[in-house]
Amino acid sequence: MKYLLLTYLDSITGIPATEEPCENGRYLPEIEGLQVDFYNESEWPLDLPLIYCTADTKQKITAEQPGIVEVLTKKEFLERKEAEFKARYEKELAVAKHNRSVHYQVEADPLFFKYQRGDATKEEWLAKVEEIKARFPLPEQPNLSN
């Protein structure tokens, strides 16, 4: 099994996206048994998508070939996968917490103050808090153990 970090090639020029933008469409290098595993989505938006793949092949693959950014060990591949999914989780968690915070301030806090004055019930305020939590759920931590 080969563990690879790839980038796209321009459909007409064949020049890798690491050297210049793919202005004519794009494709991945042709590698026997190639399977895309994950992208560097935690870093998006980027001009340069990086694609982590595996290939069940006996074909000789080197980083000197167009579109092959790096040939990785299995350990490096799994470490980068873990780091990528952890980064995605942290990003999603930050967005969810931010959204909750904004909506608590705009929607739930006014009900809390009404509850404090006796103009709303505790149940109304807590229901609004739960509604916001349901609208902006926290992401689940990634489980990469296979």
Backbone as CSV, one residue per row, in Angstrom:
resi,resn,N_x,N_y,N_z,CA_x,CA_y,CA_z,C_x,C_y,C_z
1,MET,0.855,-1.180,0.000,0.000,0.000,0.000,0.894,1.233,0.000
2,LYS,0.568,2.187,-0.855,1.290,3.455,-0.904,0.414,4.537,-0.273
3,TYR,1.052,5.461,0.427,0.371,6.576,1.081,0.887,7.859,0.446
4,LEU,-0.039,8.616,-0.136,0.372,9.723,-0.992,-0.312,11.030,-0.649
5,LEU,0.415,12.116,-0.879,-0.141,13.461,-0.833,-0.054,13.972,-2.263
6,LEU,-1.225,14.265,-2.832,-1.301,14.677,-4.234,-1.879,16.073,-4.362
7,THR,-1.695,16.618,-5.545,-2.417,17.811,-5.935,-2.893,17.587,-7.365
8,TYR,-3.758,18.477,-7.826,-4.310,18.340,-9.164,-3.311,18.735,-10.233
9,LEU,-3.565,18.230,-11.423,-2.834,18.615,-12.619,-3.789,19.360,-13.536
10,ASP,-3.280,20.348,-14.265,-4.095,21.070,-15.241,-4.464,20.115,-16.377
11,SER,-5.733,20.128,-16.779,-6.233,19.172,-17.769,-5.577,19.296,-19.135
12,ILE,-5.100,20.469,-19.471,-4.478,20.663,-20.788,-2.963,20.669,-20.691
13,THR,-2.422,21.446,-19.773,-0.967,21.584,-19.683,-0.303,20.471,-18.893
14,GLY,-1.045,19.832,-17.988,-0.469,18.799,-17.135,0.405,19.362,-16.028
15,ILE,0.410,20.687,-15.871,1.221,21.332,-14.844,0.513,21.192,-13.495
16,PRO,1.259,20.786,-12.454,0.654,20.621,-11.131,0.172,21.948,-10.542
17,ALA,-0.861,21.867,-9.733,-1.413,23.051,-9.068,-0.412,23.653,-8.083
18,THR,0.611,22.914,-7.703,1.656,23.460,-6.837,2.522,24.470,-7.580
19,GLU,2.484,24.417,-8.914,3.305,25.326,-9.728,2.507,26.483,-10.299
20,GLU,1.269,26.212,-10.700,0.390,27.273,-11.187,-1.056,26.798,-11.158
21,PRO,-2.010,27.754,-11.107,-3.426,27.367,-11.033,-3.862,26.510,-12.227
22,CYS,-4.773,25.605,-11.970,-5.347,24.752,-13.028,-6.473,25.536,-13.701
23,GLU,-6.147,26.260,-14.734,-7.119,27.134,-15.395,-7.947,26.414,-16.449
24,ASN,-7.553,25.189,-16.801,-8.234,24.462,-17.874,-8.938,23.206,-17.381
25,GLY,-9.336,23.220,-16.108,-9.886,22.007,-15.510,-8.754,21.265,-14.827
26,ARG,-9.103,20.242,-14.092,-8.070,19.554,-13.333,-8.356,18.064,-13.237
27,TYR,-7.298,17.321,-12.960,-7.429,15.883,-12.738,-6.320,15.429,-11.801
28,LEU,-6.505,14.277,-11.206,-5.478,13.694,-10.348,-4.523,12.859,-11.185
29,PRO,-3.298,12.717,-10.735,-2.369,11.846,-11.459,-2.953,10.441,-11.610
30,GLU,-2.639,9.826,-12.735,-3.143,8.479,-12.983,-2.255,7.474,-12.254
31,ILE,-2.841,6.883,-11.233,-2.127,5.900,-10.413,-3.041,4.704,-10.228
32,GLU,-2.509,3.557,-10.501,-3.259,2.308,-10.366,-3.757,2.145,-8.930
33,GLY,-5.039,1.827,-8.758,-5.608,1.544,-7.440,-5.753,2.760,-6.533
34,LEU,-5.756,3.953,-7.108,-5.821,5.187,-6.320,-7.174,5.354,-5.633
35,GLN,-7.136,5.648,-4.338,-8.334,5.912,-3.559,-8.126,7.201,-2.762
36,VAL,-9.023,8.165,-2.963,-8.954,9.403,-2.196,-9.435,9.112,-0.786
37,ASP,-8.670,9.544,0.196,-9.038,9.328,1.581,-9.567,10.619,2.215
38,PHE,-8.816,11.723,2.122,-9.272,12.984,2.690,-8.523,14.150,2.060
39,TYR,-9.078,15.333,2.247,-8.493,16.579,1.742,-8.069,17.437,2.929
40,ASN,-7.342,18.493,2.648,-6.934,19.454,3.675,-8.036,20.490,3.903
41,GLU,-9.250,20.027,4.141,-10.418,20.906,4.276,-10.305,21.904,5.418
42,SER,-9.570,21.578,6.471,-9.473,22.492,7.607,-8.756,23.785,7.225
43,GLU,-8.029,23.755,6.134,-7.291,24.930,5.687,-8.031,25.696,4.591
44,TRP,-9.192,25.232,4.178,-9.931,25.898,3.098,-10.522,27.196,3.602
45,PRO,-10.761,28.197,2.789,-10.492,28.220,1.346,-9.007,28.424,1.061
46,LEU,-8.531,27.657,0.133,-7.134,27.713,-0.306,-7.089,27.717,-1.825
47,ASP,-6.002,28.181,-2.347,-5.791,28.065,-3.787,-5.275,26.681,-4.149
48,LEU,-4.728,25.994,-3.158,-4.065,24.721,-3.423,-4.670,23.583,-2.611
49,PRO,-5.626,22.854,-3.186,-6.134,21.690,-2.467,-5.091,20.577,-2.465
50,LEU,-4.932,19.971,-1.311,-4.046,18.820,-1.175,-4.906,17.610,-0.881
51,ILE,-4.607,16.523,-1.550,-5.440,15.333,-1.478,-4.606,14.178,-0.933
52,TYR,-5.066,13.605,0.156,-4.385,12.462,0.751,-5.049,11.198,0.213
53,CYS,-4.219,10.328,-0.357,-4.736,9.133,-1.034,-3.924,7.912,-0.646
54,THR,-4.536,6.776,-0.921,-3.812,5.517,-0.843,-3.867,4.891,-2.229
55,ALA,-2.905,4.049,-2.486,-2.899,3.331,-3.762,-2.376,1.925,-3.512
56,ASP,-3.191,0.957,-3.859,-2.792,-0.433,-3.756,-2.167,-0.795,-5.099
57,THR,-0.873,-0.530,-5.203,-0.198,-0.694,-6.482,1.254,-1.087,-6.283
58,LYS,1.821,-1.705,-7.279,3.253,-2.001,-7.295,3.967,-0.951,-8.143
59,GLN,3.207,-0.048,-8.722,3.748,1.017,-9.568,4.747,1.864,-8.779
60,LYS,5.881,2.204,-9.393,6.878,3.056,-8.732,6.335,4.483,-8.706
61,ILE,6.292,5.061,-7.512,5.766,6.413,-7.343,6.789,7.219,-6.558
62,THR,7.117,8.394,-7.098,8.060,9.288,-6.420,7.504,10.706,-6.417
63,ALA,8.041,11.518,-5.524,7.615,12.914,-5.418,8.085,13.738,-6.619
64,GLU,8.921,13.184,-7.475,9.362,13.900,-8.673,8.310,13.839,-9.785
65,GLN,7.341,12.947,-9.655,6.294,12.824,-10.671,5.298,13.972,-10.527
66,PRO,4.795,14.497,-11.650,3.823,15.608,-11.589,2.591,15.234,-10.764
67,GLY,2.235,16.125,-9.859,1.045,15.925,-9.030,1.297,15.164,-7.747
68,ILE,2.460,14.535,-7.625,2.812,13.825,-6.397,3.572,14.822,-5.528
69,VAL,2.937,15.271,-4.469,3.578,16.241,-3.586,4.532,15.523,-2.640
70,GLU,4.085,14.369,-2.144,4.892,13.644,-1.163,4.453,12.185,-1.127
71,VAL,5.406,11.303,-0.957,5.126,9.901,-0.666,5.347,9.748,0.835
72,LEU,4.317,9.279,1.523,4.326,9.237,2.989,4.459,7.809,3.504
73,THR,4.906,7.704,4.740,4.830,6.410,5.414,3.391,6.272,5.944
74,LYS,3.029,5.076,6.312,1.698,4.863,6.886,1.550,5.692,8.161
75,LYS,2.594,5.745,8.975,2.553,6.508,10.216,2.332,7.992,9.937
76,GLU,3.069,8.550,8.986,2.901,9.970,8.632,1.484,10.235,8.134
77,PHE,0.993,9.335,7.297,-0.350,9.470,6.727,-1.398,9.505,7.839
78,LEU,-1.302,8.549,8.768,-2.281,8.470,9.854,-2.165,9.656,10.812
79,GLU,-0.946,10.125,11.054,-0.765,11.308,11.906,-1.390,12.546,11.270
80,ARG,-1.206,12.697,9.973,-1.782,13.855,9.281,-3.300,13.761,9.215
81,LYS,-3.794,12.544,9.056,-5.243,12.354,9.040,-5.831,12.728,10.395
82,GLU,-5.204,12.269,11.454,-5.668,12.605,12.797,-5.623,14.115,13.021
83,ALA,-4.538,14.750,12.604,-4.401,16.208,12.766,-5.453,16.954,11.946
84,GLU,-5.731,16.491,10.740,-6.725,17.139,9.884,-8.109,17.057,10.507
85,PHE,-8.489,15.875,10.958,-9.832,15.726,11.523,-9.970,16.440,12.866
86,LYS,-8.876,16.511,13.617,-8.902,17.276,14.858,-9.070,18.764,14.542
87,ALA,-8.359,19.261,13.532,-8.476,20.669,13.136,-9.881,20.991,12.631
88,ARG,-10.471,20.081,11.862,-11.854,20.279,11.391,-12.809,20.365,12.582
89,TYR,-12.616,19.449,13.531,-13.464,19.432,14.720,-13.348,20.748,15.475
90,GLU,-12.133,21.203,15.709,-11.909,22.447,16.453,-12.557,23.632,15.741
91,LYS,-12.473,23.652,14.428,-13.075,24.734,13.640,-14.608,24.692,13.756
92,GLU,-15.183,23.504,13.596,-16.638,23.348,13.713,-17.120,23.669,15.129
93,LEU,-16.337,23.273,16.128,-16.689,23.543,17.514,-16.698,25.049,17.777
94,ALA,-15.693,25.741,17.287,-15.620,27.197,17.472,-16.807,27.898,16.813
95,VAL,-17.189,27.452,15.628,-18.333,28.052,14.926,-19.621,27.793,15.702
96,ALA,-19.822,26.571,16.151,-21.041,26.236,16.898,-21.120,27.036,18.198
97,LYS,-20.008,27.137,18.917,-20.001,27.896,20.171,-20.264,29.376,19.912
98,HIS,-19.684,29.905,18.850,-19.925,31.309,18.505,-21.404,31.529,18.177
99,ASN,-21.965,30.649,17.346,-23.379,30.788,16.980,-24.279,30.701,18.208
100,ARG,-23.983,29.755,19.080,-24.773,29.649,20.317,-24.680,30.943,21.124
101,SER,-23.480,31.451,21.284,-23.269,32.653,22.079,-24.078,33.832,21.533
102,VAL,-24.012,34.030,20.232,-24.754,35.138,19.606,-26.250,34.965,19.828
103,HIS,-26.750,33.754,19.616,-28.189,33.524,19.740,-28.659,33.519,21.196
104,TYR,-27.790,33.100,22.110,-28.143,33.243,23.528,-28.350,34.725,23.844
105,GLN,-27.432,35.567,23.391,-27.515,36.998,23.681,-28.761,37.630,23.065
106,VAL,-29.074,37.241,21.832,-30.185,37.866,21.109,-31.540,37.290,21.520
107,GLU,-31.598,35.977,21.766,-32.883,35.327,21.990,-33.132,34.896,23.441
108,ALA,-32.140,34.257,24.065,-32.365,33.683,25.398,-32.178,34.705,26.515
109,ASP,-31.175,35.555,26.391,-30.927,36.520,27.467,-32.118,37.442,27.722
110,PRO,-32.781,37.952,26.670,-33.961,38.773,26.946,-35.046,38.012,27.725
111,LEU,-35.209,36.723,27.418,-36.180,35.907,28.168,-35.730,35.708,29.611
112,PHE,-34.418,35.568,29.805,-33.897,35.431,31.164,-34.234,36.677,31.987
113,PHE,-34.024,37.849,31.397,-34.302,39.089,32.138,-35.809,39.263,32.377
114,LYS,-36.623,38.825,31.412,-38.075,38.845,31.633,-38.437,37.893,32.773
115,TYR,-37.780,36.730,32.800,-38.006,35.770,33.874,-37.615,36.393,35.219
116,GLN,-36.494,37.101,35.258,-36.045,37.755,36.492,-37.058,38.799,36.983
117,ARG,-37.734,39.465,36.016,-38.727,40.486,36.377,-40.112,39.887,36.630
118,GLY,-40.270,38.589,36.317,-41.574,37.954,36.497,-42.467,38.058,35.265
119,ASP,-41.899,38.480,34.114,-42.683,38.632,32.880,-42.615,37.398,31.981
120,ALA,-41.816,36.424,32.342,-41.731,35.165,31.600,-41.429,34.068,32.613
121,THR,-41.642,32.827,32.200,-41.380,31.716,33.118,-39.959,31.177,32.911
122,LYS,-39.485,30.510,33.919,-38.180,29.868,33.826,-38.189,28.831,32.700
123,GLU,-39.328,28.162,32.541,-39.467,27.131,31.513,-39.338,27.736,30.107
124,GLU,-39.911,28.930,29.887,-39.796,29.598,28.577,-38.331,29.905,28.266
125,TRP,-37.646,30.442,29.283,-36.238,30.782,29.094,-35.409,29.520,28.813
126,LEU,-35.579,28.463,29.617,-34.812,27.234,29.430,-35.169,26.534,28.119
127,ALA,-36.430,26.636,27.710,-36.835,26.062,26.419,-36.105,26.761,25.281
128,LYS,-35.950,28.084,25.391,-35.239,28.840,24.354,-33.764,28.422,24.312
129,VAL,-33.168,28.223,25.488,-31.775,27.777,25.552,-31.637,26.420,24.856
130,GLU,-32.555,25.501,25.148,-32.510,24.171,24.526,-32.746,24.249,23.014
131,GLU,-33.637,25.139,22.598,-33.904,25.327,21.165,-32.624,25.786,20.449
132,ILE,-31.910,26.705,21.064,-30.658,27.205,20.476,-29.612,26.091,20.425
133,LYS,-29.514,25.308,21.485,-28.579,24.181,21.487,-28.913,23.181,20.371
134,ALA,-30.193,22.967,20.158,-30.614,22.033,19.101,-30.313,22.602,17.713
135,ARG,-30.465,23.898,17.563,-30.202,24.552,16.280,-28.717,24.569,15.937
136,PHE,-27.888,24.655,16.973,-26.438,24.733,16.780,-25.755,23.639,17.613
137,PRO,-25.914,22.385,17.182,-25.331,21.288,17.959,-23.805,21.330,17.906
138,LEU,-23.192,20.881,18.984,-21.740,20.770,18.997,-21.342,19.549,18.179
139,PRO,-20.272,19.654,17.416,-19.863,18.504,16.602,-19.340,17.377,17.484
140,GLU,-19.417,16.178,16.949,-18.865,15.026,17.663,-17.374,14.966,17.401
141,GLN,-16.631,14.588,18.436,-15.197,14.438,18.244,-14.931,13.295,17.286
142,PRO,-13.951,13.475,16.382,-13.659,12.402,15.426,-13.047,11.192,16.124
143,ASN,-13.449,10.028,15.672,-12.889,8.785,16.176,-12.169,8.110,15.019
144,LEU,-10.856,8.167,15.028,-10.086,7.644,13.911,-9.522,6.263,14.168
145,SER,-9.788,5.689,15.314,-9.249,4.361,15.592,-9.983,3.340,14.721
146,ASN,-9.190,2.521,14.062,-9.779,1.525,13.148,-9.615,0.145,13.717
